[in-house]
Amino acid sequence: MARNKITAPRIVEMKREGVPIAALTAYDATFAAVQDKAGLDIILVGDSAGMVVAGDPDTLSITLDEMIFLCRNASRGVKHALLVGDMPFGSAQLSTEATISAAVRFMKEGRAEAVKVEGAGPALAAIRRMTAMGIPIMGHLGLTPQSVNSFGGYGLRGATDIEAQRIRDDALALQDAGVFSIVLEKIPIELARVVTEDLDVPTIGIGAGPHCDGQILVSYDMFGLGPKFRFVRRYLEGDRLIDGAVRKYIEDVRNRDFPSEDESFAG
């Protein structure tokens, strides 16, 4: 069947229609094309690239230029899904004008169709301006990895009544500022249900239980190419499969079984 292009308004419609939203990350054209063809609704070029692609211990080091490069690469593989660029640390924290400038670069240079901004509070003014300008914004609450140093780690957020209420308030504030969806990361299952019911825009969970309007995972985790986490279902044992393929390749080279005559060219 022919697929219509997914847009930010369509993501909002999916909540109203009760259609769960499926999202994954991608960082290059090859993986983006395969995932897009499979039927994803959203492809996020996440700042998780700092960890799974660059090998850094957190997401803080990846730069805006690097994220735009990855986003533009992924854009070449995306035909149907909504392509979202993740605003890296420092691009949405300095000032409203700096945040808007970074988002515009994502749209122009990175070919993003929306951008994701972590947190609320100081970012709300910029989000209001950007949505008024026609830049679709995805929010992100709960465990926001760019705040890992303030949180003291990657633990569960919203476990106390005070923090749970703050997340609920921030979600409503983001909706009021014009976001089309909100990622809820690593919060209690009941809090995610309540926030989802509070909102007219969809929630997209990661480690937030089944009551969100959609789900997202880091593709490398889902493919089995990284550490195992409680909230990740590994749909592929990619590390084992790739290890086996590389070992077989080495064996064939050592034994001169590769390349064969059929894999060579005559003069």
GIMO-V146120 format. One record per residue. N is the residue number from 0. OMEGA is omega in radians with two decimals (999 if undefined). Layout:
BEGIN
((N,OMEGA) (N,OMEGA))
END
This chain:
BEGIN
((0,3.06) (1,-3.13) (2,3.04) (3,3.08) (4,3.09) (5,3.12) (6,3.09) (7,3.08) (8,3.11) (9,3.10) (10,3.10) (11,3.11) (12,-3.11) (13,3.06) (14,-3.12) (15,-3.13) (16,-3.11) (17,3.13) (18,-3.14) (19,-3.06) (20,-3.13) (21,-3.09) (22,3.03) (23,3.02) (24,2.97) (25,-3.04) (26,3.13) (27,-3.05) (28,-3.06) (29,3.14) (30,3.13) (31,-3.12) (32,3.14) (33,-3.11) (34,3.12) (35,-3.14) (36,-3.13) (37,3.05) (38,3.11) (39,3.07) (40,-3.11) (41,2.94) (42,3.14) (43,2.97) (44,-2.96) (45,3.03) (46,2.95) (47,3.04) (48,3.10) (49,-3.14) (50,-2.98) (51,3.11) (52,-3.07) (53,3.13) (54,3.10) (55,-3.12) (56,-3.14) (57,-3.11) (58,-2.94) (59,-2.99) (60,-3.06) (61,-3.02) (62,3.09) (63,3.12) (64,3.13) (65,3.14) (66,3.12) (67,3.08) (68,-3.14) (69,-3.12) (70,3.12) (71,3.08) (72,-3.13) (73,-3.09) (74,-3.12) (75,3.12) (76,-3.03) (77,3.12) (78,-2.99) (79,-3.10) (80,3.00) (81,-3.11) (82,-3.09) (83,3.06) (84,-3.08) (85,-3.14) (86,-3.08) (87,3.13) (88,-3.14) (89,-3.10) (90,-3.13) (91,-3.07) (92,-2.99) (93,-3.13) (94,3.10) (95,-3.10) (96,3.13) (97,3.12) (98,3.13) (99,3.13) (100,3.12) (101,-3.14) (102,3.11) (103,3.11) (104,3.09) (105,-3.10) (106,-3.07) (107,-3.05) (108,-3.11) (109,-3.13) (110,3.06) (111,3.10) (112,3.07) (113,3.05) (114,3.11) (115,-3.13) (116,3.12) (117,3.01) (118,3.12) (119,3.04) (120,-3.08) (121,-3.10) (122,-3.02) (123,-3.13) (124,3.13) (125,3.14) (126,3.09) (127,-3.13) (128,-3.07) (129,3.13) (130,3.08) (131,3.12) (132,-3.11) (133,3.07) (134,3.11) (135,-3.07) (136,2.98) (137,3.08) (138,-3.12) (139,-3.11) (140,-3.10) (141,3.03) (142,3.07) (143,-2.99) (144,3.12) (145,3.10) (146,-3.04) (147,-3.12) (148,3.06) (149,-3.13) (150,-3.08) (151,3.12) (152,-3.05) (153,-3.10) (154,3.13) (155,3.07) (156,3.11) (157,-3.11) (158,3.09) (159,3.14) (160,-3.11) (161,-3.11) (162,3.09) (163,3.13) (164,3.11) (165,3.12) (166,3.11) (167,3.14) (168,-3.14) (169,3.13) (170,3.12) (171,3.11) (172,3.10) (173,3.10) (174,3.13) (175,3.13) (176,3.01) (177,3.14) (178,3.13) (179,3.10) (180,3.14) (181,2.99) (182,3.04) (183,-3.05) (184,2.98) (185,3.03) (186,-3.12) (187,-3.06) (188,-3.11) (189,3.10) (190,3.12) (191,3.11) (192,-3.11) (193,3.14) (194,3.12) (195,3.12) (196,3.13) (197,-2.88) (198,2.96) (199,3.08) (200,-3.05) (201,2.96) (202,3.13) (203,-2.98) (204,2.91) (205,-3.01) (206,-3.08) (207,3.06) (208,-2.97) (209,-3.02) (210,3.08) (211,-3.13) (212,3.11) (213,-3.13) (214,3.03) (215,3.01) (216,2.94) (217,-3.01) (218,-3.13) (219,3.10) (220,-3.13) (221,3.11) (222,3.14) (223,-3.11) (224,-3.14) (225,3.11) (226,3.09) (227,3.08) (228,-3.12) (229,-3.03) (230,-3.11) (231,2.95) (232,3.13) (233,-3.13) (234,-3.13) (235,3.03) (236,-3.01) (237,-3.13) (238,3.12) (239,-3.11) (240,-3.14) (241,3.09) (242,3.14) (243,-3.14) (244,-3.14) (245,3.12) (246,3.13) (247,3.09) (248,3.12) (249,3.14) (250,-3.12) (251,3.09) (252,-3.13) (253,-3.08) (254,-3.10) (255,3.04) (256,3.06) (257,0.00) (258,3.06) (259,3.09) (260,3.14) (261,3.14) (262,-3.14) (263,-3.10) (264,3.05) (265,3.14) (266,999))
END
